[in-house]
């Protein structure tokens, strides 16, 4: 990775490691970013814009400090200068400092890696995976069963990115420091959504 990682801030997209993300690039500053990345290491960093970004979108609105780098695995330039690209998530990062010398944003970043997975963690993750398989079968935004051959980390990251969750919910999952915590939180999130779907008029009342 070069010293500066190009940043692509969006209000509704969160990228997870080893998950693929198709994107259409049309703004001039980000067309320049893609051209520069393709001429270099093909890496860009996805970062989620914080609420209130609308008032300064053309400038440098605030982003959440935890994001995920992605490598451009496919790039299809269009006649008008736009790009259709496919990213594969690589590593999570924390933004240390931004650079504003280009038309697009760049940052110095540091790794934001998962903690060590213990044997207890593996047991818990297997239990959460079984719960996820049951929950996914009942969701309308998933039309297939979870492939048994998919590894735990890839499965959890893929579900976190592709399920119909709010961007802030995905960001919260991305920021969790362990795979076990991500799996447990994803299960809790899906259980709450399933409960809300079955009982849309039920509210929590303190007794």
Buried (B, 14 or more C-beta within 10 A) or exposed (E): EEEBBBBBBBBEBBBBBBBBBEBEBEBEEBBBBBBBBBEEEBBBBBBBBBEEBEEEEEEEBEBBBBBBBBBBEEBEBEEEEBBBBBBBBBBBBBBEEBBEEEEBBBBEBEEBEBEEBEEEBEEBBEEBBEBBEEBBEEBEEBEEEBEEEEEBBBBBBBBBBBBEBEBBBBBBBBBBEBBBBBBBBBBEBBEEBBEEEEEEEEEEEEE
